[in-house]
C-alpha cells in the first residue's frame, strides 16, 4: 500500500471512516512535502476520493482545531477559496487534521487572487484579534481582542515576539530598541485608522496556489481581524505574487500611502518569529528593520 507503518495506516483509515461516515477502504497513502511542522500525506480511498491528512503529536490538537476554524472563517467570506476542513481529533496518541485534497500547481490567475483578497479584507469585525489563539508557523499566536489596533499590535504581536526573542538570545541593544519602537507605534497611525479586516495572517507564497483552471486557493492560515496591510506586507516579504496581483488589489481597494512605511513594521513581526523559530541571521535582520522604523517615527535610533 505504501511505506507507512501499519499503525499509521490504521490511524488514517479510522479517522477517515469516523469523519466521512463509512468511507470506502483505504487504497494508498502518499507522503506530501512542503511543510516542516507536520507530517502530511494524501490518502486515496477505494472509491477514488482523495484527502489531505496532517499528523502531529497529540499535544498539537488545538493547533489543528484553530487551523480548521480559520479555514471555516475564510470559507464563510465567500471570497478566496480555502481548503475545506473535514475533521480533526486524536487517535493512538496522534493528532490529525483531514482536509479536502486538490491538485494544485496550475499557472494561476494572480489578478483574480488580488481581487478576491481585497474582497476578503472587506469582511470586517468590530474589534481587532479573534475569538481564539492560533499559531504562526509553530509559534503560539495570541489573538486577545482589543478595541484599538495600535494596542493590539503592541501587545499581541510586536511585544509578544520581542519577549520570546529576548528568551531566545536576541541581542540586548536590539531588544531595547524594540521596546522603544513598541512605545512609539502610535506615530505610524496618526492619519490612518485601519478597519478590522479578516486576515489570512500568514500569507506568503507557499500558502497560496492555483488549481489547473487558475482558481487561487489558500491554506495554512493564522486568522485574525486586523489591518489588511499586514496581509499585503507578508506577500511582499518573500515575493512570488507578481505585479498583476498587486495591481488588481489596488484597483479593488486602494492602499493608503503610508503602507510603504508600515509594511516594514508588519513584516518585523514575521522576521522576529523566524528568529524565534530558526535563529541565525534573522536576528540581525530584525534589528536593522527596527532601526529603520525608529528613524521613521522619531528621526533616529
N, C-alpha and C positions, 0 to 999 in steps of 0.2 A: 504493500500500500504506500509506504513512504519510509523515511529513515527515523521517524519519531518513536520514542519508547511506547510500549503498549499502554502504559498508564496515561500518557498524554493523548493518545488516540481515543481511549475510553472516556477521558475527561471531555474532550471536544465533542464526541458523539453524544454524550449525556447532556451537555449544555445545549446543543442544538435541538435535541429532542424535547428538552424542557421548555425552550422558548419558542420553538416552531410548531409544537403540538403534533407529535407523532411524525416527525420528519423521516424521510427515506434514509436508509442506511448510508453510512459514510463510505464513499468510494475512494477518495485520496485526500492527502494533505500535502501542500507545497509551502515551503518557507517563503516569506516575503521580506525583502530587505528594505532599507531606507530609514530605519529608526534605531536609536541606541538605548532607549528606555525600556521597551517591552520586547518580548518575543512575539513575533507576528507570523501568521500563516493564512493561506487560503484553503478553505475546506470545501470540497465538492461532494455533493450527495448523489445517491443513486438516481434521483430524478433530474440530474443535470444542474440543479441550482448551486450557486457558489456563494460563500460567505467569508467575510474577513474577520479573523479572530485575533485578539490581543490577549496575551497571558503575562502575568506578573505574580509576585508574591501576594499571599492573601492579605497582607497588611496594606496593599495598594488598592483595595476595593473602592475606597472613596475617590481616588483619582479617576477610576473608570466611571463611577457614578456622576462625578462632576463633568466629565467629558460628555457623557450621554446627555446630561441636562443642557450643556452648551450647544450641542448639535440640535437638540429639540428647539431651543430658543431661536437659533438661526433658521431652522426649517419653518418655524411659525411665522417668520417675517415674510415668507414667500418672495424672497429676493435671490440672493446667491444660493445655489444648490449645496446643501450639506449632506454628507453621508447619513443614512438613516440608521440609528441605533436600534438593535433588535432586543437586546437584553444584556444583563451583566449579573455576576454573582461569584460565589466561591465554591469550588469543588476540589477535593483532595488537596487542600492547603494551597490552591492556586486561585488567584482572582482572574476573571476573564471578562472580556467585553466582545460582544458579537455585533458586527456592523454589516450592512449590505456590501457586496463586492461589486466594483465597477472596473471595467477595463479602461485604464487611464493612460495617457501618453499621446493624445492627439495633438495636432498643431495648434488648435485652440483659437478662440476669438477674444483677444485681450480687450477689445473695445466693449464687448458685452460684459466682460468681467468688471471693467471700470464703472459702467453704468449701473450694474447690479450692486456693486459695493456701495455706491452713493445712495442707492435706494435703501439698502440695509441700514446705512447710517441715519436715514430719516426716521427709523424706528427708535423712539426715544422713551426715556423714563423720567420721573420727577427727581430722582436722586442718583448720585454717582456711586458706582460699585455694583454689587449683585447680592442676591439673597443667600449665596453660599460662597465659600472659598473654593479655589481650584488650584491648578498647578501651571507653572510656566516652565516648560521643559520638565525637569524632575524637581524643581523648586516649588515649595509652597507659595501660593499667591493669595494674600489676604484681600478680601473684597468688602470689608466693612463699609456700610453705606454712609455717605456724607451728603450734606446739603450743598456744600461748596466744592468745586473742582480742585482749587488750589490746595485745600486742606486734604482732600483725598489723595492727591499726588504726593503731597508732603509726607503723609503718614503711611499710606498703604503701598506706595511704590518706591519713591526715592529713599525715604527714611528706612523702610524695611530692608531694602537691598544694601544700604550703607552699613547697617548693623551686622548683617550677615558677612559683608566684606571685611569688616573690622575683625570679626572672629576668624576669618579665613586668611588673615595676614596682609590685608590691604595696607599700604604704607600710611604711617601716621599723618604726614602732611597732606596726602591726598584725602584722607578721611576728614581732616579738619576743614579742608576746602569744600568737601561735600556737605558738611554741616552748615557752612556759610551759605552755600547755594540753596540748601533746604530752607533756610530762613528768608531768603530773598526771592522765592518763587513768584510772589505776587507781582514782581516787576515785569514778568513776561506776559502778564494778563491785564495790564492797565486799560487797554482798549479792546479787550477780547474776552467774551464770556461764552465758552462753548456749551452747546447742548449736551445732554447726557445721551449719547448715541449708542446703539447696540454695536459692540465691537467684537471682532474675532479674537483679538488680543495677542495673537502670535502669528501674524500674517506675513511670514517670509515665503520665498518662492517654493520651498519644499512642502508647504501646507496648502498649495493650490495646484490643481492640474486640470486637464481637459479630457473630455470623452472624445471618441472618434469623430463625432459630429460637431465638435467645437464647443460644447457646453462647459463652462467653468464649474469646477467642483472644489469645495473647501472642506478641510478636515483638521483634526488635532487642534481644536480651539482652546483658548484660555479666556472665555467670555466674561465680559463685564460691560457696564454702561459708563461711557466716558467721552472724552474729546475725540472726535473722528480723526483728528490729525495724528493721534497715536498709532492708529492702524496704517495710515498712509506713510508715516515715518518708517515703520517697520518694513514696509515693502521696499523702501529705498536702501535699507541698511545693508542687505546682501545682494540686491539687484534681482533681475530676472523678470520684471513685469513689462518693460518696454514702453515706448512713448505713446503708443495708441491707447494703452490702459490709462495713463495719466491724463491724456487729452480728453478722453471720454468721461473720466471722473470730473474733471474741471468744467466740462460743458454741462454736466448734470448738476453739479453743485460746486461753485467756485470756492477755492480755499482762500482764507484770509491771508493778507500779505505778510503777517508775522509768522506764518508757518515756516518760512525759510530759516528762522532762528529757533523756533520751538521744536522743530524736528530733532535737533541735537539733544535737547532736554529729554524728549521721549525715548530716543534711542540709547541715551545713557542708562536708562533702566535695564535695557536688554544687554548692554555691554557689561554692566555690573553683574547681572545674572550669569553671563558667560564666565566672568571671573570667578564667581562663586561655584560654578559647576566645573570649570576646566582649569582655572588659574592661568599661569603663563602671561603672555603679553596683553591680555585683556585688561589687566590692572593698569598698565601704563596708558592704554587707550582711554580708559575711563578717566584717568587723571587729566589727560590732555583735553578731553571733552569738557570736564568740569572747569578747567582754567578758561577755556573759550567762553563758556556760558557766564562765568563770573565777570569776564571782561565785558560781555554784552550788557549785563544787568547793572553793574556798578562801576564800570570803567577801569577795572583792574582786578588783580588777584591778591 
